[in-house]
Amino acid sequence: QAGKRDWLAVGRAFISGPGDVVVGIAILLNVILSFGQQELEGRSNGMLIGAAARVDFGPTMSILRAASIAFTAFFAVELMLKLAVLRCSLFFDEDGQLEWFNIFDATIVALSLLDVAFLLVNQDASQFSVLRGFRVIRILRVLRVARTLKLFASLRVLVSATFASFFALFWSMVLLGVVMVMAALFLCQVVGDLIQDTSMDYEIRAWAYNYYGTSSRAAWTVFELTFSGGWPNYARPLVEKAGAGYAVFFGFYIAMVTFAMFRIITA
């Protein structure tokens, strides 16, 4: 029993220390992978409307798809190891309160496994809108990286007060960057369905591709609408010609990010 307790103690120490760093790095690599995968999917959509040169991305997409499955397996193993070591304490704190963040993380792993299952069963699963939602939810795992910032606490103590404002600005930009990447990937995936919809006017499909068709185009557009103040130019065509549902997203994004988050950071 004593040996078992020692191993559990070692496991807890690893999970809260080096393990968190390894998982944080894996999450960042997974986001980069998702960005590249979405870029190629967007270019494929551009080929459908003649807005992009025809290139065979089949082999590259197969590699990226395999890497995505590997990351999902890694995160699933990570969750199982945590369950083996932490058990009920993974979802409940010392006071018996629910650990909502861990529950959220476990839910994302489950949805990712479901996404992989559909992908393995049907190679065209990426065309289903409901599965696009799973990939968007998977991007939210990047929020777990915030837990590794505690590793920099000792470093910040040693940093001069002269540079304190610079580091605060840096982390503020990191936070904004994470939010903008998630928004860009979400828009790229949703607009991908619009570009593929032959019942829509070619004009709006071409416009949507130019601004949101690939992950890089969407990221730049989101950067512009976030900082330029001219966000209606990037939102109104979609709202008026593609559907009022886009107004919900842009209204929420402008209110919570451009208005609220900016003012919190400024304060």
Secondary structure, 3 states (H helix, E strand, C coil): CHHHHHHHHHHHHHHHCHHHHHHHHHHHHHHHHHHHHHHHHHHHHHHHCCCCCCCCCHHHHHHHHHHHHHHHHHHHHHHHHHHHHHHHHHCECCCCCECHHHHHHHHHHHHHHHHHHHHHHCCCHHHCHHHHHHHHHHHHHHHHHHHHHHHHHHHHHHCCHHHHHHHHHHHHHHHHHHHHHHHHHHHHHHHHHHHHCCCCCHHHHHHHHHHHCCHHHHHHHHHHHHHCCCCHHHHHHHHHHCCCHHHHHHHHHHHHHHHHHHHHHHC
